[in-house]
Amino acid sequence: MQFIVDGKTILTAVIGALWFITIAACGAWIKRVSSDRKELRDDLQELADSFAQYRETVAREYAQRSEVRDERNETREMFVRIEAKINELYNHVMGKK
């Protein structure tokens, strides 16, 4: 039995190899992008949790002091703005509008 390699066979092998490499690269890229998104989601959730814990700590501290009533309102407004920004980032990462 004799094996003959012609131009068509070589061209088919090269195109097949390039197609395989392209599909493998796309798969690796998709895996990396999805894992980056998951890490970003986890980081944003951790940020939101840490901020909630900090907010509770500050609220407890301010509740014990009666001379800072004006600062309480400013602090509440600041917390609302920060929380809105965190939610905006989270929705952006999750693809929600």
Distance bins in CASP14 RR format, pairs under 12 A and 6 or more apart:
PFRMAT RR
TARGET T0000
AUTHOR 0000-0000-0000
RMODE 2
METHOD distances of the structure
MODEL  1
3 9 0 0 0 0 1 0 0 0 0 0 0
4 10 0 0 0 0 0 1 0 0 0 0 0
5 11 0 0 0 0 0 1 0 0 0 0 0
5 12 0 0 0 0 0 1 0 0 0 0 0
5 13 0 0 0 0 1 0 0 0 0 0 0
6 12 0 0 0 0 1 0 0 0 0 0 0
6 13 0 0 0 0 0 1 0 0 0 0 0
7 13 0 0 0 0 1 0 0 0 0 0 0
7 14 0 0 0 0 1 0 0 0 0 0 0
7 15 0 0 0 0 0 1 0 0 0 0 0
8 14 0 0 0 0 0 1 0 0 0 0 0
8 15 0 0 0 0 0 1 0 0 0 0 0
9 15 0 0 0 0 0 1 0 0 0 0 0
9 16 0 0 0 0 0 1 0 0 0 0 0
10 16 0 0 0 0 0 1 0 0 0 0 0
10 17 0 0 0 0 0 1 0 0 0 0 0
11 17 0 0 0 0 0 1 0 0 0 0 0
11 18 0 0 0 0 0 1 0 0 0 0 0
12 18 0 0 0 0 0 1 0 0 0 0 0
12 19 0 0 0 0 0 1 0 0 0 0 0
13 19 0 0 0 0 0 1 0 0 0 0 0
13 20 0 0 0 0 0 1 0 0 0 0 0
14 20 0 0 0 0 0 1 0 0 0 0 0
14 21 0 0 0 0 0 1 0 0 0 0 0
15 21 0 0 0 0 0 1 0 0 0 0 0
15 22 0 0 0 0 0 1 0 0 0 0 0
16 22 0 0 0 0 1 0 0 0 0 0 0
16 23 0 0 0 0 1 0 0 0 0 0 0
16 24 0 0 0 0 0 1 0 0 0 0 0
17 23 0 0 0 0 0 1 0 0 0 0 0
17 24 0 0 0 0 0 1 0 0 0 0 0
18 24 0 0 0 0 0 1 0 0 0 0 0
18 25 0 0 0 0 0 1 0 0 0 0 0
19 25 0 0 0 0 0 1 0 0 0 0 0
19 26 0 0 0 0 0 1 0 0 0 0 0
20 26 0 0 0 0 0 1 0 0 0 0 0
20 27 0 0 0 0 0 1 0 0 0 0 0
21 27 0 0 0 0 0 1 0 0 0 0 0
21 28 0 0 0 0 0 1 0 0 0 0 0
22 28 0 0 0 0 0 1 0 0 0 0 0
22 29 0 0 0 0 0 1 0 0 0 0 0
23 29 0 0 0 0 0 1 0 0 0 0 0
23 30 0 0 0 0 0 1 0 0 0 0 0
24 30 0 0 0 0 0 1 0 0 0 0 0
24 31 0 0 0 0 0 1 0 0 0 0 0
25 31 0 0 0 0 0 1 0 0 0 0 0
25 32 0 0 0 0 0 1 0 0 0 0 0
26 32 0 0 0 0 0 1 0 0 0 0 0
26 33 0 0 0 0 0 1 0 0 0 0 0
27 33 0 0 0 0 1 0 0 0 0 0 0
27 34 0 0 0 0 1 0 0 0 0 0 0
27 35 0 0 0 0 0 1 0 0 0 0 0
28 34 0 0 0 0 0 1 0 0 0 0 0
28 35 0 0 0 0 0 1 0 0 0 0 0
29 35 0 0 0 0 0 1 0 0 0 0 0
29 36 0 0 0 0 0 1 0 0 0 0 0
30 36 0 0 0 0 0 1 0 0 0 0 0
30 37 0 0 0 0 0 1 0 0 0 0 0
31 37 0 0 0 0 0 1 0 0 0 0 0
31 38 0 0 0 0 0 1 0 0 0 0 0
32 38 0 0 0 0 0 1 0 0 0 0 0
32 39 0 0 0 0 0 1 0 0 0 0 0
33 39 0 0 0 0 0 1 0 0 0 0 0
33 40 0 0 0 0 0 1 0 0 0 0 0
34 40 0 0 0 0 0 1 0 0 0 0 0
34 41 0 0 0 0 0 1 0 0 0 0 0
35 41 0 0 0 0 0 1 0 0 0 0 0
35 42 0 0 0 0 0 1 0 0 0 0 0
36 42 0 0 0 0 0 1 0 0 0 0 0
36 43 0 0 0 0 0 1 0 0 0 0 0
36 93 0 0 0 0 0 1 0 0 0 0 0
37 43 0 0 0 0 0 1 0 0 0 0 0
37 44 0 0 0 0 0 1 0 0 0 0 0
37 90 0 0 0 0 0 1 0 0 0 0 0
37 92 0 0 0 0 0 1 0 0 0 0 0
37 93 1 0 0 1 0 0 0 0 0 0 0
37 94 0 0 0 0 1 0 0 0 0 0 0
37 95 0 0 0 0 1 0 0 0 0 0 0
38 44 0 0 0 0 0 1 0 0 0 0 0
38 45 0 0 0 0 0 1 0 0 0 0 0
38 93 0 0 0 0 1 0 0 0 0 0 0
38 94 0 0 0 0 0 1 0 0 0 0 0
39 45 0 0 0 0 0 1 0 0 0 0 0
39 46 0 0 0 0 0 1 0 0 0 0 0
39 93 0 0 0 0 0 1 0 0 0 0 0
40 46 0 0 0 0 0 1 0 0 0 0 0
40 47 0 0 0 0 0 1 0 0 0 0 0
40 89 0 0 0 0 1 0 0 0 0 0 0
40 90 0 0 0 0 1 0 0 0 0 0 0
40 92 0 0 0 0 1 0 0 0 0 0 0
40 93 1 0 1 0 0 0 0 0 0 0 0
40 94 0 0 0 0 1 0 0 0 0 0 0
40 95 0 0 0 0 0 1 0 0 0 0 0
41 47 0 0 0 0 0 1 0 0 0 0 0
41 48 0 0 0 0 0 1 0 0 0 0 0
41 89 0 0 0 0 0 1 0 0 0 0 0
41 90 1 0 0 1 0 0 0 0 0 0 0
41 91 0 0 0 0 0 1 0 0 0 0 0
41 92 0 0 0 0 0 1 0 0 0 0 0
41 93 1 0 1 0 0 0 0 0 0 0 0
41 94 1 0 0 1 0 0 0 0 0 0 0
41 95 0 0 0 0 0 1 0 0 0 0 0
41 96 0 0 0 0 0 1 0 0 0 0 0
42 48 0 0 0 0 0 1 0 0 0 0 0
42 49 0 0 0 0 0 1 0 0 0 0 0
42 90 0 0 0 0 0 1 0 0 0 0 0
42 93 0 0 0 0 0 1 0 0 0 0 0
43 49 0 0 0 0 0 1 0 0 0 0 0
43 50 0 0 0 0 0 1 0 0 0 0 0
43 86 0 0 0 0 0 1 0 0 0 0 0
43 89 0 0 0 0 1 0 0 0 0 0 0
43 90 0 0 0 0 0 1 0 0 0 0 0
43 93 0 0 0 0 1 0 0 0 0 0 0
44 50 0 0 0 0 0 1 0 0 0 0 0
44 51 0 0 0 0 0 1 0 0 0 0 0
44 85 0 0 0 0 0 1 0 0 0 0 0
44 86 1 0 0 1 0 0 0 0 0 0 0
44 87 0 0 0 0 1 0 0 0 0 0 0
44 88 0 0 0 0 0 1 0 0 0 0 0
44 89 1 0 1 0 0 0 0 0 0 0 0
44 90 1 0 1 0 0 0 0 0 0 0 0
44 91 0 0 0 0 1 0 0 0 0 0 0
44 92 0 0 0 0 1 0 0 0 0 0 0
44 93 1 0 0 1 0 0 0 0 0 0 0
44 94 0 0 0 0 1 0 0 0 0 0 0
45 51 0 0 0 0 0 1 0 0 0 0 0
45 52 0 0 0 0 0 1 0 0 0 0 0
45 86 0 0 0 0 1 0 0 0 0 0 0
45 87 0 0 0 0 0 1 0 0 0 0 0
45 89 0 0 0 0 0 1 0 0 0 0 0
45 90 1 0 0 1 0 0 0 0 0 0 0
45 93 0 0 0 0 1 0 0 0 0 0 0
45 94 0 0 0 0 0 1 0 0 0 0 0
46 52 0 0 0 0 0 1 0 0 0 0 0
46 53 0 0 0 0 0 1 0 0 0 0 0
46 86 0 0 0 0 0 1 0 0 0 0 0
46 90 0 0 0 0 0 1 0 0 0 0 0
47 53 0 0 0 0 0 1 0 0 0 0 0
47 54 0 0 0 0 0 1 0 0 0 0 0
47 82 0 0 0 0 1 0 0 0 0 0 0
47 83 0 0 0 0 0 1 0 0 0 0 0
47 85 0 0 0 0 0 1 0 0 0 0 0
47 86 1 0 0 1 0 0 0 0 0 0 0
47 87 0 0 0 0 0 1 0 0 0 0 0
47 89 0 0 0 0 1 0 0 0 0 0 0
47 90 0 0 0 0 1 0 0 0 0 0 0
47 93 0 0 0 0 0 1 0 0 0 0 0
48 54 0 0 0 0 0 1 0 0 0 0 0
48 55 0 0 0 0 0 1 0 0 0 0 0
48 82 0 0 0 0 1 0 0 0 0 0 0
48 83 1 0 0 1 0 0 0 0 0 0 0
48 84 0 0 0 0 0 1 0 0 0 0 0
48 85 0 0 0 0 0 1 0 0 0 0 0
48 86 1 0 1 0 0 0 0 0 0 0 0
48 87 1 0 0 1 0 0 0 0 0 0 0
48 88 0 0 0 0 0 1 0 0 0 0 0
48 89 0 0 0 0 1 0 0 0 0 0 0
48 90 1 0 0 1 0 0 0 0 0 0 0
48 91 0 0 0 0 0 1 0 0 0 0 0
48 93 0 0 0 0 0 1 0 0 0 0 0
49 55 0 0 0 0 0 1 0 0 0 0 0
49 56 0 0 0 0 0 1 0 0 0 0 0
49 83 0 0 0 0 0 1 0 0 0 0 0
49 86 0 0 0 0 0 1 0 0 0 0 0
49 90 0 0 0 0 0 1 0 0 0 0 0
50 56 0 0 0 0 0 1 0 0 0 0 0
50 57 0 0 0 0 0 1 0 0 0 0 0
50 82 0 0 0 0 0 1 0 0 0 0 0
50 83 0 0 0 0 0 1 0 0 0 0 0
50 86 0 0 0 0 0 1 0 0 0 0 0
51 57 0 0 0 0 0 1 0 0 0 0 0
51 58 0 0 0 0 0 1 0 0 0 0 0
51 78 0 0 0 0 0 1 0 0 0 0 0
51 79 0 0 0 0 1 0 0 0 0 0 0
51 80 0 0 0 0 0 1 0 0 0 0 0
51 81 0 0 0 0 0 1 0 0 0 0 0
51 82 1 0 0 1 0 0 0 0 0 0 0
51 83 1 0 0 1 0 0 0 0 0 0 0
51 84 0 0 0 0 0 1 0 0 0 0 0
51 85 0 0 0 0 0 1 0 0 0 0 0
51 86 1 0 0 1 0 0 0 0 0 0 0
51 87 0 0 0 0 0 1 0 0 0 0 0
51 89 0 0 0 0 0 1 0 0 0 0 0
51 90 0 0 0 0 0 1 0 0 0 0 0
52 58 0 0 0 0 0 1 0 0 0 0 0
52 59 0 0 0 0 0 1 0 0 0 0 0
52 79 0 0 0 0 1 0 0 0 0 0 0
52 82 0 0 0 0 0 1 0 0 0 0 0
52 83 0 0 0 0 1 0 0 0 0 0 0
52 86 0 0 0 0 1 0 0 0 0 0 0
52 87 0 0 0 0 0 1 0 0 0 0 0
53 59 0 0 0 0 0 1 0 0 0 0 0
53 60 0 0 0 0 0 1 0 0 0 0 0
54 60 0 0 0 0 0 1 0 0 0 0 0
54 61 0 0 0 0 0 1 0 0 0 0 0
54 75 0 0 0 0 0 1 0 0 0 0 0
54 78 0 0 0 0 0 1 0 0 0 0 0
54 79 0 0 0 0 1 0 0 0 0 0 0
54 82 0 0 0 0 1 0 0 0 0 0 0
54 83 0 0 0 0 0 1 0 0 0 0 0
54 86 0 0 0 0 0 1 0 0 0 0 0
55 61 0 0 0 0 0 1 0 0 0 0 0
55 62 0 0 0 0 0 1 0 0 0 0 0
55 75 0 0 0 0 1 0 0 0 0 0 0
55 76 0 0 0 0 1 0 0 0 0 0 0
55 78 0 0 0 0 1 0 0 0 0 0 0
55 79 1 0 1 0 0 0 0 0 0 0 0
55 80 0 0 0 0 0 1 0 0 0 0 0
55 82 0 0 0 0 1 0 0 0 0 0 0
55 83 0 0 0 0 1 0 0 0 0 0 0
55 86 0 0 0 0 0 1 0 0 0 0 0
56 62 0 0 0 0 0 1 0 0 0 0 0
56 63 0 0 0 0 0 1 0 0 0 0 0
56 79 0 0 0 0 0 1 0 0 0 0 0
57 63 0 0 0 0 0 1 0 0 0 0 0
57 64 0 0 0 0 0 1 0 0 0 0 0
57 75 0 0 0 0 0 1 0 0 0 0 0
57 79 0 0 0 0 0 1 0 0 0 0 0
58 64 0 0 0 0 0 1 0 0 0 0 0
58 65 0 0 0 0 0 1 0 0 0 0 0
58 68 0 0 0 0 0 1 0 0 0 0 0
58 71 0 0 0 0 0 1 0 0 0 0 0
58 72 0 0 0 0 1 0 0 0 0 0 0
58 74 0 0 0 0 0 1 0 0 0 0 0
58 75 1 0 0 1 0 0 0 0 0 0 0
58 76 0 0 0 0 1 0 0 0 0 0 0
58 78 0 0 0 0 1 0 0 0 0 0 0
58 79 0 0 0 0 1 0 0 0 0 0 0
58 82 0 0 0 0 0 1 0 0 0 0 0
59 65 0 0 0 0 0 1 0 0 0 0 0
59 68 0 0 0 0 0 1 0 0 0 0 0
59 71 0 0 0 0 0 1 0 0 0 0 0
59 72 0 0 0 0 1 0 0 0 0 0 0
59 75 0 0 0 0 1 0 0 0 0 0 0
59 76 0 0 0 0 1 0 0 0 0 0 0
59 79 0 0 0 0 1 0 0 0 0 0 0
61 68 0 0 0 0 1 0 0 0 0 0 0
61 71 0 0 0 0 0 1 0 0 0 0 0
61 72 0 0 0 0 0 1 0 0 0 0 0
61 75 0 0 0 0 0 1 0 0 0 0 0
62 68 1 0 1 0 0 0 0 0 0 0 0
62 69 0 0 0 0 1 0 0 0 0 0 0
62 70 0 0 0 0 0 1 0 0 0 0 0
62 71 1 0 0 1 0 0 0 0 0 0 0
62 72 1 0 1 0 0 0 0 0 0 0 0
62 73 0 0 0 0 0 1 0 0 0 0 0
62 74 0 0 0 0 0 1 0 0 0 0 0
62 75 1 0 0 1 0 0 0 0 0 0 0
62 76 0 0 0 0 1 0 0 0 0 0 0
62 79 0 0 0 0 0 1 0 0 0 0 0
63 69 0 0 0 0 0 1 0 0 0 0 0
63 72 0 0 0 0 1 0 0 0 0 0 0
63 75 0 0 0 0 0 1 0 0 0 0 0
64 72 0 0 0 0 0 1 0 0 0 0 0
65 71 0 0 0 0 1 0 0 0 0 0 0
65 72 0 0 0 0 1 0 0 0 0 0 0
65 75 0 0 0 0 0 1 0 0 0 0 0
66 72 0 0 0 0 0 1 0 0 0 0 0
68 74 0 0 0 0 1 0 0 0 0 0 0
68 75 0 0 0 0 1 0 0 0 0 0 0
68 76 0 0 0 0 0 1 0 0 0 0 0
69 75 0 0 0 0 0 1 0 0 0 0 0
69 76 0 0 0 0 0 1 0 0 0 0 0
70 76 0 0 0 0 0 1 0 0 0 0 0
70 77 0 0 0 0 0 1 0 0 0 0 0
71 77 0 0 0 0 0 1 0 0 0 0 0
71 78 0 0 0 0 0 1 0 0 0 0 0
72 78 0 0 0 0 0 1 0 0 0 0 0
72 79 0 0 0 0 0 1 0 0 0 0 0
73 79 0 0 0 0 0 1 0 0 0 0 0
73 80 0 0 0 0 0 1 0 0 0 0 0
74 80 0 0 0 0 0 1 0 0 0 0 0
74 81 0 0 0 0 0 1 0 0 0 0 0
75 81 0 0 0 0 0 1 0 0 0 0 0
75 82 0 0 0 0 0 1 0 0 0 0 0
76 82 0 0 0 0 0 1 0 0 0 0 0
76 83 0 0 0 0 0 1 0 0 0 0 0
77 83 0 0 0 0 0 1 0 0 0 0 0
77 84 0 0 0 0 0 1 0 0 0 0 0
78 84 0 0 0 0 0 1 0 0 0 0 0
78 85 0 0 0 0 0 1 0 0 0 0 0
79 85 0 0 0 0 0 1 0 0 0 0 0
79 86 0 0 0 0 0 1 0 0 0 0 0
80 86 0 0 0 0 0 1 0 0 0 0 0
80 87 0 0 0 0 0 1 0 0 0 0 0
81 87 0 0 0 0 0 1 0 0 0 0 0
81 88 0 0 0 0 0 1 0 0 0 0 0
82 88 0 0 0 0 0 1 0 0 0 0 0
82 89 0 0 0 0 0 1 0 0 0 0 0
83 89 0 0 0 0 0 1 0 0 0 0 0
83 90 0 0 0 0 0 1 0 0 0 0 0
84 90 0 0 0 0 0 1 0 0 0 0 0
84 91 0 0 0 0 0 1 0 0 0 0 0
85 91 0 0 0 0 0 1 0 0 0 0 0
85 92 0 0 0 0 0 1 0 0 0 0 0
86 92 0 0 0 0 0 1 0 0 0 0 0
86 93 0 0 0 0 0 1 0 0 0 0 0
87 93 0 0 0 0 0 1 0 0 0 0 0
87 94 0 0 0 0 0 1 0 0 0 0 0
87 96 0 0 0 0 1 0 0 0 0 0 0
88 94 0 0 0 0 0 1 0 0 0 0 0
88 95 0 0 0 0 0 1 0 0 0 0 0
88 96 0 0 0 0 1 0 0 0 0 0 0
88 97 0 0 0 0 0 1 0 0 0 0 0
89 95 0 0 0 0 0 1 0 0 0 0 0
89 96 0 0 0 0 0 1 0 0 0 0 0
90 96 0 0 0 0 1 0 0 0 0 0 0
91 97 1 0 0 1 0 0 0 0 0 0 0
END
